[in-house]
Amino acid sequence: MNVFGLRDRLIQDYASYIRSFIQIRDERIRELVEAELTGGLLWPEPLIQLNPAFEPGLRIDQLVAEGVLHRECERAFRINKDVGDGQSLRLHTNQEQAVRVARTGANYVLTTGTGSGKSLAYIVPAVDHVLRNGSCRGIQAIVVYPMNALANSQLGELKKFLGLGYPDQRGPVSFDRYTGQESDEEKQRIMSNPPDILLTNYVMLELILTRPDERRTLVQAAQGLR
């Protein structure tokens, strides 16, 4: 597939659509508008960027061997679990650095490129924390997303790591999404039995802090967060 040819066809289709409902009687204005459209006013030139290869770091099993991560992380964070036991996940260097900093208990901010695995930089430390402290001790991590789409995507990732390879798809760390998309039955279940890791968004987090039922259950269950 020629990506530039695809772009040209897309622009032509879009231009035809735009021109289909523009009817300007004044000749001077019509000529000006047509010149601007022809010059690409509504569609920029193609942008070509290099896709960086992020520096590889250690594998999860190597960090487990060092004692940086709980031994159960080696079982959870594997790829291709649907093919035998799968393979230990290799982190990027930025992810490994974040995991190491988190293990010290220090606060950290990770700024890195798209596709560099920022999610694992907090999911791995959160899971490790729960494994070391023990599950079923209330909410031990709250992940706040700006959009539900991200929360939904990360819910799928957690199911992959903390579900696949375990009996009944239930791993050693529990998690749930609480973003307003859930049914009343699901909300009641979560409030009655709060998970170790709670995925939410900033709007729902504010509601959790102000609604009596959520304050009595979820906020109470999250006491002692670091």
C-alpha positions, 0 to 999 in steps of 0.5 A: 500500500502506498501511504501517500497515494492513500492520503491523496485519495482521502484528501480528494474525497474530503475535498469533494465532500466540502465542495458539495455544499459550498455554493458562493454566488459572488465570483470574487469570494468564490475564487478566493475560497477555491484558491484556499481549498486548492492550496490545502487550507483544510488539510496539512502536508503529510507528516513523516516521523521516525518511530523510535526503538526504545532502549531495552531493559531487563526482563521481569524474571531478572528483576525477580531474581534481583529481589526488585520484584515479588516472585509472583510477578514472574508468573503474571507478567509474561507474554504469549501465555496462550502458547504454553507458559509464554515468555518473561516480559522484557521491559524498556529501560524507562520502565525498568527505571520506574520500577526500581524507583517505585521499589524504593518508595520514592515518588516519581514522574515518568515522561516518555514517548507514545508506545513506550509502555508508560502503563506498565511503569505503574501497573508493575509496581502496583501489582508488586506492592499488593503481592508484598502486602497481601491481597484483600486488604482494601484498595491499595492502588487507585489509577486515575485516567483522563478518559474512559477509553484508556481505563477500558484498555488498561482493564484489558491489559490487567485481565491479560496479566492477572487473569490468563494463566491462572485458575478461573482467570483469577490471579493473586491481585484483584482489580475493577473498573469504576468509571460510571460505565458499570451497572448498579449491580456491578457498582454494588459488588465493587462497593461490597468487596473493593478490589486491590486496584481500582481503575477510575477517571477524575470525574468519578473520583470526585463523585466517590469523594462526595457521595455518602455510599462511596465514601463509606465503602470505597474511600474507607477501603482506601485508607493508608494509600501511599 
